[in-house]
Amino acid sequence: MRRGLLLVGCAWGFSLLLTGCLASQTKERRISISPQERKLQRQAMNALGQGNTAMEAAAWTSLLRQFPKGGLAGKAHLRLGMLAYQQKNWSQACLHFA
């Protein structure tokens, strides 16, 4: 009987944890992104599609300067870190990945 209650308690605790995780993910998705931020993202993604890494880096850098805490700042750091890594610029990559 105790074992059954323990399993039910664990399952209930896990479901609460999962519900909390899903709720926090939903909150993260509601970050406001300005039209100017979206424009810079489009510029960066277009440059990526064209294989123009310098233009892509410039667009992401501009986004970070204008919106350092914006909704796309994390993505900008990730992309800049990946670009620096591809160029074997380890110190710059570490700055963006940190």
C-alpha positions in Angstrom: 0.0 0.0 0.0 2.8 2.4 0.9 4.6 1.6 -2.3 1.4 2.5 -4.3 1.0 5.8 -2.5 4.7 6.6 -3.1 4.3 5.9 -6.8 1.2 8.1 -7.0 3.0 10.8 -5.1 5.9 10.7 -7.5 3.7 10.7 -10.5 1.7 13.7 -9.1 5.0 15.6 -8.3 6.3 14.8 -11.8 3.2 16.1 -13.4 3.4 19.3 -11.4 7.0 19.7 -12.4 6.1 19.1 -16.1 3.2 21.5 -15.9 5.5 24.2 -14.4 8.1 23.6 -17.2 5.5 23.9 -19.9 4.1 27.0 -18.3 7.5 28.6 -18.2 8.1 27.7 -21.9 4.8 29.4 -22.8 5.8 32.5 -20.9 9.2 32.6 -22.8 7.4 32.5 -26.1 5.5 35.7 -25.3 8.6 37.9 -25.5 7.8 41.1 -27.4 9.9 41.6 -30.6 9.8 45.0 -32.2 9.4 45.5 -36.0 13.0 46.9 -36.2 14.3 43.8 -34.4 12.4 41.6 -36.9 13.8 43.6 -39.8 17.4 43.0 -38.6 16.7 39.3 -38.1 15.4 39.1 -41.7 18.5 40.8 -43.0 20.7 38.4 -41.0 18.7 35.3 -42.3 18.8 36.6 -45.9 22.6 37.0 -45.6 22.8 33.5 -44.2 20.9 32.2 -47.1 23.2 33.9 -49.5 26.3 32.6 -47.7 27.4 36.2 -46.8 28.8 35.6 -43.3 30.1 39.2 -43.0 26.7 40.7 -43.7 25.0 38.2 -41.4 27.4 39.1 -38.6 26.9 42.8 -39.2 23.1 42.4 -38.9 23.3 40.3 -35.7 25.8 42.8 -34.2 23.5 45.7 -35.1 20.6 43.9 -33.5 22.6 43.4 -30.3 23.7 47.0 -30.1 20.1 48.3 -30.6 18.3 45.6 -28.6 20.8 44.1 -26.0 18.0 42.6 -24.0 15.5 42.1 -26.9 13.6 39.0 -27.7 16.2 38.0 -30.3 19.3 38.7 -28.4 19.9 35.1 -27.5 19.5 34.0 -31.1 21.9 36.8 -32.1 24.5 35.6 -29.6 24.1 32.0 -30.8 24.6 32.9 -34.5 27.5 35.2 -33.8 29.1 32.5 -31.6 28.7 30.0 -34.4 30.1 32.3 -37.0 33.1 33.1 -34.8 33.6 29.3 -34.2 33.5 28.6 -37.9 36.3 31.2 -38.3 38.2 29.6 -35.5 38.0 32.8 -33.5 37.7 31.0 -30.2 37.8 33.9 -27.8 34.9 35.7 -29.7 32.9 32.5 -29.9 33.3 32.1 -26.1 32.1 35.6 -25.5 28.9 34.9 -27.4 28.3 31.4 -26.0 28.9 32.5 -22.4 
